[in-house]
Amino acid sequence: MAGNQQPASVVLDYAAVLDAKPLRTLTPMFPAPLGMHTFTPKSSSSVVCVTPFGPYAGGTEQGMPGGVPPMLTSLSAPADPNQVQPYTAHMNGTSNANGTTNNTVVTPVLQTPPAPTIQESGKKKRGRPRRVQDTTTVPSVPPVQPVPTVPPVQPVPTVPTVHLVPSVPSAPPEVNNIVLQTPPSAVTQESGKRKRGRPKRVPDVSVLPTPLPAADGTPILQTPPASSVHESVTKKRGRRPKLVQDSPDTSTPPVHSKESKPFMQTPSAVTLLEGGKRKRGRPKRVPDSSVTPSSHSGLSVDVDSGDTSKRGRPKKIDTSLLHLPSLFSDDPRESADNVLMMFDALRRRLMQLDEVKQVAKQQQNLKAGSIMMNAELRLNKNKRIGEVPGVEVGDMFYFRIEMCLVGLNSQSMAGIDYMSAKFGNEEDPVAISIVSAGVYEDAEDDDPDVLVYSGHGMSGKDDQKLERGNLALERSLHRGNPIRVVRTVKDLTCSTGKIYIYDGLYQIREAWVEKGKSGFNMFKHKLLREPGQPDGIAVWKKTEKWRENPSSRDRVILHDISYGVESKPICLVNEVDDEKGPSHFTYTTKLNYMNSPSSMRKMQGCKCTSVCLPGDNNCSCTHRNAGDLPYSASGILVSRMPMLYECNDSCTCLHNCRNRVVQKGIQIHFEVFKTGDRGWGLRSWDPIRAGTFICEYAGVIVDKNALDAEDDYIFETPPSEQNLRWNYAPELLGEPSLSDLNESSKQLPIIISAKHTGNIARFMNHSCSPNVFWQPVLYDHGDEGYPHIAFFAIKHIPPMTELTYDYGQSQGNSGCRRTKSCLCWSRKCRGSFG
């Protein structure tokens, strides 16, 4: 470059100046504010030096004593503190490629690094602090017209971080027709110290638009756009994120400085990644006021004004606004049954909806439990020692959340439930309930009344600690309080499932510490069952042996009352007296019509190629069942219906289609047994889940005018069946109310007699508090007046529990069954039936 040429515009960045040959390497701490400083050594031209700033400025030059570097000692502070030194760079002694030396004065264009972004609330983003982008070299700006300066911003102290960020000491200076627009710095505490704890999150700061080029060649220094909070697609780790409340779109007021007019606008409260996904971690909480995205952010956010719920803890449901049936009564047992029935109905419906949407496997039990909790549809919220009202020994549960809903055990994950209780003038934490799930090497003795229970804690990684539940067990040993014990067995219908059985009250008799299989210490507790309680886990152990070897069942009169007609043998047992069995009848699984089914109206068949699938709009069987398949994938009935339509012989789907349940017959181990005062009854060796198909009422369809007056084996649809609410409450899921729809079918003309020909259904007795209901089903013809009568479980039924249904109550002499006195002994007994 020739000496008589015009000064060239160059760009100087911080790294280039620090690495310049005339200066030695300096540490990151310097005694002067950040900027371009001019100093003049003796017999030399002025030299530029870049120094950092901040409250911690002041350090040493490497290889030199502390204090101000000698090369800066010639600098003199301006007399006026508001005066700014000219930012002029003199490049002295530089050599060109041809060896000539030039002394050229260069007017630089400085570009400040991007400012960190701050949230509206002033809190820093959790997790690792965001890396500030390094200053990059930008091309020179063509000559532009001068523009008015930005109003001054209130100066704030800075926070020393890994990346040095320039602060704003005063209003942007104007020197030699160079206008500097500095970025806003991060806000810190008044003391200048960093706030301990979670780092503050930095907001998106909108950038002033770039002015048009001036005509006089005056360069303008302007702040580059600040990086967005969610510019990186890397997600932040953290706890469960809270759902940001959506609200209608309105304008957000801009941020004002203390001394001037507003110059920037706050970004939107909700910022999404480019892929549309929410950033992981705890999002910023948005106030109730409406917000809109910043016009400078470059992102648009669609806000749904209809959903104002938060993620995490669901919103409380005001059940007084819903048309829900009363789940609570004066009878705690009835209240517990109603709560558990509603929970399972919600779970089945959620599972049905997820299958239609073809979403990934969800935990519908936790979602249904959350809905119930927030609707306050639960019992025994206050912890207590001893028995829980409404829960009986032998009750079974398929999910931990079910035990939480009735107050048996409030822990959804941990095994030890405890509380603080007073014993005289002293107060101790004591265990009130434990779940023996076999996770911590629990040992069961051959005696079902003995349990060796291990403490909780990471026994595979460290010794267990005497704290929380372990401490409560230790105190219960000394206090001698009873503890509710829940045992677990394997669910035979699910390879990974468990069934929880309430086994009654126990007391801790011994406690010790021993080495576990992992080599770490574990707490062990020996519990003994209190005497005088009904059998719990003992019944399950007996029936398990009977299922493996039916001949091991004692007091058996006949090992298979069906004589091989059913797929599983049905034992006939009498443990009461010496009667050798019921009156003679012919066992059948069919329903004998007066007319041949072939002469009755045919059903239309579906055209499914393999099996009927949820959500298939082309399946005619789905349309007949109100748009949903009536059964789950495991054959559980989802909802009670006035008429259920299974696939039939006209359908092209295979025999293993999920919509073929009743026509396949019974799949449970039953036994017919002698009751004490109600003749013969029916019970199961298997646990029966709510919604499980039990059996069909087989027999002969008879005319009402040809009935035998002495026939006690009659089924007719009762004209006034007890009001049973078994289905889910659609209001809890935001669906339209179906309170005006009766779940049970209208009275049908069909009458079935099983006096001479029938199956196990003829042995089911009446109860005013039944555990089984009847459901009309069609699968071999289309005459809705003469369907098959199928029985399904109302609730979970433990093994060896008698199966009963409500015979109904006739009005006057309208019924076909003789009126008899009821001996069900339930709290809701009507006194008679028939």
Backbone hydrogen bonds, N-H to C=O, Kabsch-Sander energy under -0.5 kcal/mol:
donor,donor_aa,acceptor,acceptor_aa,energy
5,Q,2,A,-1.3
10,V,8,A,-0.6
10,V,107,T,-0.5
12,L,10,V,-0.5
13,D,11,V,-0.5
17,V,13,D,-1.9
18,L,14,Y,-2.6
19,D,15,A,-1.8
20,A,17,V,-1.2
23,L,20,A,-1.1
27,T,60,T,-0.8
30,F,28,P,-0.5
35,G,51,T,-0.8
37,H,35,G,-0.8
37,H,49,C,-2.7
39,F,37,H,-0.5
39,F,47,V,-2.1
44,S,41,P,-1.2
47,V,39,F,-3.2
49,C,37,H,-1.9
51,T,35,G,-1.0
51,T,49,C,-0.5
57,A,54,G,-1.7
61,E,65,P,-0.6
62,Q,25,T,-0.8
64,M,61,E,-2.4
67,G,59,G,-0.8
72,L,69,P,-2.1
73,T,70,P,-1.3
75,L,72,L,-1.7
83,Q,80,D,-1.4
88,T,86,P,-1.5
89,A,106,V,-1.4
90,H,88,T,-0.5
91,M,89,A,-0.6
91,M,104,T,-1.9
92,N,90,H,-1.0
94,T,102,N,-1.0
96,N,100,T,-2.5
99,G,96,N,-1.5
102,N,94,T,-2.0
104,T,91,M,-1.6
104,T,102,N,-0.6
106,V,89,A,-2.3
106,V,104,T,-0.6
107,T,8,A,-0.5
109,V,10,V,-1.6
110,L,108,P,-0.6
118,I,202,V,-2.6
118,I,203,P,-0.9
119,Q,123,K,-0.7
119,Q,201,R,-4.8
122,G,119,Q,-0.9
124,K,200,K,-2.0
125,K,200,K,-1.9
144,V,218,T,-1.2
145,Q,212,L,-0.5
164,L,162,V,-0.5
175,V,173,P,-0.5
175,V,178,I,-1.6
178,I,175,V,-1.7
179,V,177,N,-0.6
179,V,219,P,-0.5
180,L,173,P,-1.6
180,L,178,I,-0.6
181,Q,179,V,-0.5
181,Q,221,L,-1.1
182,T,180,L,-0.6
189,Q,193,K,-0.8
192,G,189,Q,-1.6
201,R,123,K,-1.0
201,R,124,K,-2.4
202,V,118,I,-0.6
205,V,203,P,-0.6
206,S,204,D,-0.6
206,S,265,Q,-0.8
218,T,144,V,-1.0
221,L,179,V,-1.8
222,Q,220,I,-0.6
226,A,205,V,-0.7
231,E,228,S,-1.4
236,K,280,R,-0.6
246,D,307,D,-0.8
255,V,264,M,-0.8
263,F,255,V,-0.6
264,M,255,V,-0.7
271,T,269,A,-0.6
273,L,277,K,-1.9
276,G,273,L,-1.9
297,S,294,S,-0.9
303,V,301,V,-0.6
304,D,302,D,-0.5
305,S,303,V,-0.8
307,D,304,D,-0.9
308,T,306,G,-0.6
313,R,311,R,-0.7
317,I,374,N,-2.5
318,D,316,K,-0.5
319,T,317,I,-1.2
321,L,318,D,-1.6
322,L,319,T,-1.2
324,L,322,L,-1.6
335,S,331,D,-2.1
336,A,332,P,-2.4
337,D,333,R,-2.2
338,N,334,E,-2.3
339,V,335,S,-2.3
340,L,336,A,-2.3
341,M,337,D,-2.3
342,M,338,N,-2.3
343,F,339,V,-2.2
344,D,340,L,-2.3
345,A,341,M,-2.1
346,L,342,M,-2.2
347,R,343,F,-2.4
348,R,344,D,-2.4
349,R,345,A,-2.0
350,L,346,L,-2.6
351,M,347,R,-2.2
352,Q,348,R,-2.1
353,L,349,R,-2.4
354,D,350,L,-2.3
355,E,351,M,-1.9
356,V,352,Q,-1.6
357,K,353,L,-2.0
358,Q,354,D,-0.9
359,V,354,D,-1.7
364,Q,362,Q,-1.2
366,L,363,Q,-0.6
367,K,363,Q,-1.6
368,A,364,Q,-2.8
369,G,365,N,-2.2
370,S,366,L,-2.1
371,I,367,K,-2.0
372,M,368,A,-2.2
373,M,369,G,-2.6
374,N,370,S,-2.3
375,A,371,I,-1.3
376,E,373,M,-1.4
377,L,372,M,-2.8
378,R,376,E,-1.2
379,L,405,L,-3.3
391,V,388,V,-1.9
394,G,502,Y,-3.0
395,D,392,E,-2.0
397,F,500,Y,-2.4
402,E,399,F,-0.7
403,M,399,F,-0.8
403,M,400,R,-0.5
404,C,400,R,-1.4
405,L,401,I,-1.9
406,V,402,E,-1.2
407,G,403,M,-0.6
407,G,404,C,-0.6
408,L,403,M,-2.0
409,N,403,M,-0.9
412,S,410,S,-0.6
417,D,415,G,-0.6
417,D,433,S,-3.4
419,M,430,V,-2.2
421,A,419,M,-0.5
421,A,428,D,-2.9
423,F,426,E,-3.3
426,E,423,F,-1.6
428,D,421,A,-2.6
430,V,419,M,-2.9
430,V,428,D,-0.5
431,A,472,A,-1.1
432,I,417,D,-2.9
433,S,417,D,-1.8
434,I,484,R,-2.5
435,V,415,G,-1.8
436,S,434,I,-0.5
436,S,486,V,-3.0
437,A,435,V,-1.2
441,E,438,G,-0.5
443,A,452,V,-2.1
445,D,450,V,-0.8
450,V,447,D,-1.9
451,L,527,L,-2.3
452,V,443,A,-2.6
453,Y,451,L,-0.7
453,Y,525,H,-3.3
455,G,523,F,-2.4
459,S,457,G,-2.3
461,K,458,M,-1.6
462,D,458,M,-2.2
464,Q,521,N,-2.0
467,E,465,K,-1.8
470,N,467,E,-1.7
471,L,467,E,-0.6
472,A,468,R,-2.3
473,L,469,G,-2.2
474,E,470,N,-1.9
475,R,471,L,-2.3
476,S,472,A,-2.0
477,L,473,L,-1.5
478,H,474,E,-1.0
479,R,475,R,-2.5
480,G,476,S,-2.4
483,I,506,Y,-2.9
484,R,432,I,-2.4
485,V,504,G,-2.5
486,V,434,I,-2.2
487,R,485,V,-0.5
487,R,501,I,-2.8
488,T,436,S,-0.5
489,V,499,I,-2.2
491,D,497,G,-1.8
492,L,490,K,-0.8
494,C,491,D,-1.4
497,G,494,C,-0.7
499,I,489,V,-2.7
500,Y,397,F,-3.2
501,I,487,R,-3.0
502,Y,395,D,-2.5
503,D,485,V,-2.6
503,D,501,I,-0.6
506,Y,483,I,-2.6
507,Q,528,L,-1.9
509,R,526,K,-3.0
510,E,526,K,-1.3
512,W,524,K,-2.1
514,E,522,M,-2.3
516,G,520,F,-2.9
519,G,516,G,-1.6
522,M,514,E,-2.6
524,K,512,W,-3.2
525,H,453,Y,-2.0
526,K,510,E,-2.1
527,L,451,L,-3.4
527,L,525,H,-0.6
528,L,507,Q,-2.4
529,R,449,D,-2.6
530,E,505,L,-2.5
539,V,536,G,-1.1
540,W,536,G,-0.9
541,K,537,I,-2.0
542,K,538,A,-1.8
543,T,539,V,-2.4
544,E,540,W,-1.8
545,K,541,K,-1.3
546,W,542,K,-1.8
547,R,543,T,-2.4
548,E,544,E,-1.6
549,N,545,K,-2.3
552,S,549,N,-2.4
553,R,550,P,-1.5
557,I,572,L,-3.5
558,L,572,L,-1.4
561,I,570,I,-3.1
563,Y,560,D,-1.0
565,V,562,S,-1.3
571,C,569,P,-0.6
571,C,670,F,-1.1
572,L,558,L,-3.1
573,V,571,C,-0.5
573,V,672,V,-3.0
574,N,555,R,-1.7
586,T,756,H,-3.1
587,Y,585,F,-0.6
588,T,758,G,-2.4
592,N,590,K,-0.6
592,N,699,G,-2.8
593,Y,591,L,-0.7
599,S,596,S,-1.6
600,M,597,P,-1.3
616,D,613,L,-1.5
617,N,615,G,-0.9
619,C,616,D,-1.4
620,S,618,N,-0.6
623,H,619,C,-1.4
624,R,620,S,-1.9
625,N,621,C,-1.1
626,A,623,H,-1.0
627,G,622,T,-1.9
628,D,622,T,-0.5
628,D,625,N,-1.3
632,S,636,I,-2.2
635,G,632,S,-1.7
637,L,691,G,-2.7
638,V,630,P,-2.6
644,L,776,P,-2.0
646,E,644,L,-0.6
646,E,778,L,-2.5
647,C,659,N,-1.9
651,C,648,N,-1.5
652,T,606,C,-1.7
654,L,610,S,-3.5
657,C,654,L,-1.4
660,R,657,C,-1.3
664,K,661,V,-1.2
665,G,662,V,-1.6
670,F,668,I,-0.7
671,E,683,R,-2.5
672,V,571,C,-3.0
673,F,671,E,-0.5
673,F,681,G,-1.8
674,K,573,V,-1.0
675,T,673,F,-0.5
675,T,679,G,-3.1
681,G,673,F,-3.1
683,R,671,E,-2.0
684,S,801,T,-0.5
685,W,669,H,-2.9
686,D,669,H,-0.8
688,I,797,I,-2.6
689,R,687,P,-0.5
691,G,793,A,-2.5
692,T,689,R,-2.0
694,I,791,F,-3.1
695,C,791,F,-0.6
697,Y,789,I,-2.9
698,A,696,E,-1.1
699,G,590,K,-1.1
700,V,753,S,-2.5
701,I,592,N,-2.8
702,V,751,I,-2.2
706,A,703,D,-1.3
707,L,704,K,-1.0
709,A,707,L,-0.5
711,D,708,D,-1.8
712,D,710,E,-0.7
714,I,712,D,-0.6
715,F,752,I,-2.7
717,T,750,I,-0.7
721,E,718,P,-0.6
724,L,722,Q,-0.5
725,R,723,N,-0.5
726,W,724,L,-0.9
732,L,729,A,-1.5
733,L,730,P,-1.1
734,G,731,E,-1.2
735,E,730,P,-2.7
741,L,738,L,-1.8
742,N,740,D,-0.6
750,I,785,G,-0.8
752,I,715,F,-2.4
753,S,700,V,-2.8
754,A,713,Y,-2.9
758,G,586,T,-2.3
759,N,698,A,-0.5
762,R,759,N,-1.5
763,F,760,I,-2.0
764,M,761,A,-1.4
765,N,803,L,-0.7
767,S,805,Y,-1.0
771,N,804,T,-1.2
772,V,804,T,-1.1
773,F,792,F,-2.4
775,Q,790,A,-3.2
777,V,788,H,-2.7
778,L,644,L,-2.5
782,G,601,R,-4.0
784,E,782,G,-0.9
786,Y,783,D,-1.4
788,H,777,V,-3.1
790,A,775,Q,-2.4
790,A,788,H,-0.7
791,F,695,C,-2.7
792,F,773,F,-2.5
793,A,692,T,-1.8
794,I,771,N,-2.6
795,K,771,N,-0.7
797,I,688,I,-3.1
800,M,684,S,-3.4
801,T,798,P,-1.0
803,L,682,L,-3.0
805,Y,765,N,-1.7
807,Y,805,Y,-0.6
809,Q,720,S,-0.6
812,G,810,S,-0.7
814,S,811,Q,-1.3
820,K,833,F,-2.3
822,C,831,G,-1.9
829,C,826,S,-1.5
833,F,820,K,-2.0
834,G,808,G,-2.1
